[in-house]
Amino acid sequence: MQKKTRLITIIFSTILILCMMTSCGNRGRLLQVISDFEDGCNSLDVKAILETIDPRISNKYKVAVTVIEFFSGHSSEELIGTVFNNLPEEFNESSEEILSSIVIDVETIEIDDDTAKVTAVMEYELMGQHLKREVLFRCVYYIDDWYISSIEFI
């Protein structure tokens, strides 16, 4: 009986390790990256949004945000408000409304080595209307983690 229990434990442990080393772990991490992006949008947190973006794209913006925060004394949340305030009024209100209301429901994940395609339905509010759009998040595995490299409406 003890041998059988030990064998079952070894089998389950092996399956768990393989799952974590392959696409099962990748799938979970990709879901987390999309969730982190959604949370950053909802809280209008520029730094949180940039953390989900491919560093080869986002690093220059992270530096700019840090420099602007340092010299202006404003947080990244205040900075995004400043950016919106400098846009035309109809876009200003719409952008903040859209970002803060985004809900992303992942439908499929296709992983191919160090790239992935994540299709999802993105729901958001625009001028009081509830809208849905299908989106494609192209993701890349870079320096031991997954990041969003582009977002396309499909």
N, C-alpha and C positions, 0 to 999 in steps of 0.2 A: 504493500500500500504506500509506503514511504517513497519507494522508487518511482511509483506512478505519479505521485504528487510532485516529486522533484523533476521528473521528465516534463510534466505539464508546465511547471514554472519556467523551465529552460526554454520550452517551445514558445510560450507567450512572451518571455523576455526577448527572445530572438526576433519574433515578429514585431514587437514594439521598437526595438533598436533599428531594424530594417525600415520600418515605417517612418521613424524620425529622420533617418538618413536619406530617405528618398522622397518621392512626391507627397506622401502624407504630411510630412513636416513642412514641405514647401507650400502645400495648399493652405495649411493653417497659418503660416507666416504671411502669405499673400492676402488672406482674409483679414489679418491683423493690420497690414499696411493700408488696405482700403478703408478699414474702420478708423484707423488713425487719421487718414486724410479727411474722412467725413467729420470726425470730432474737431479737427483743426478748422474746417470750414464753419461748422456750427458755432464755434466759440470765436470766430474771426481772428484766430491765432496764426499769424504769418509764419512764425518759427515752427509751429507744429506742422503746418502744411508743407513747409520746405523740408522738414525731416523725412517726409515720405517720398520726396522727389529724388531722382537719380543725382547723386552728389556732383557728377560731372556737369550737371545743369544747374543745380541749386546752390552750390558753394559760393559762386560770385554774388548771388542775391543774399545769402546769409551774411556775408561780409558787409554788404551795403546796409542791410537792416541793422546790424550791430553798430556800424559807424553812425548811422542816422540816430539810433537810440542813444548812443553815447553823447553826441553833440546836441541833440534836441531835448534830451531828458524824458522822452516819451517811451512807453512800452510798445511792443509790436502790435497789441490790440488797438492802442491809440493811433499808431501809424496807419493801420488799415482804415480807420475812420477818417484820418486826414486825407488819405488818397481818395476815398469816396467823396469827401467834401469838395474836392477839386474837380470832380467830374460834373458833366451836365446834370441838372437836378433829377431828371427822369431816370438816368442811369445810376446815379448815386443811390437813390432809394431802392431801386431794383436790385443792384448788386448786393447790398447788405441783406436784403430780404431773401434773395436766392441763396447766398452762402449760408446764412444762419438757419435756413429751413431744409437744407439738403438731407435726404435720406437715400442711402445706397443699398440696394438689394442685389447681391451677387447671384448670378444665374449659372454661369459656367466658368471653369478655369482650365485652360490648356497650357501645359508646361512643356517646353521643348528646350532641354539643356539649361542654358542661362537666360532664357527669355520666356515670357508667359503672356497670354492674352486672357484678360478677365472681362467677361461681358456681364453687364449689370443693368438694372433699371434704376435710374436716378429720378427721384421725386423731389420737387421743390415748389416754392410759392413764388409767383410773379404777379405783382399788382393785384393781390388778393385771390388769384386763381391758382388752383392746385394743378400742377403739370407733371407729366412723366415723359422721360426720354430714355431710349436705350443708348448705353455708352459702352465704349471699349477702352479699357485701361491696358495699355501696353506696359509691361513691367520687365525689369532687367535684374539679374542677379549680379551684384557687384560688391566686392570686398565683403564676402560672407553674409550678405543680406539682400532682401528684395526691395526694389524701389519702383515707383511709377516713372516711366520715361515719357509717356504721352497719354492724353485723354482725347478720345474722338467721339462725337455723336454719330450713331449709326442708324 
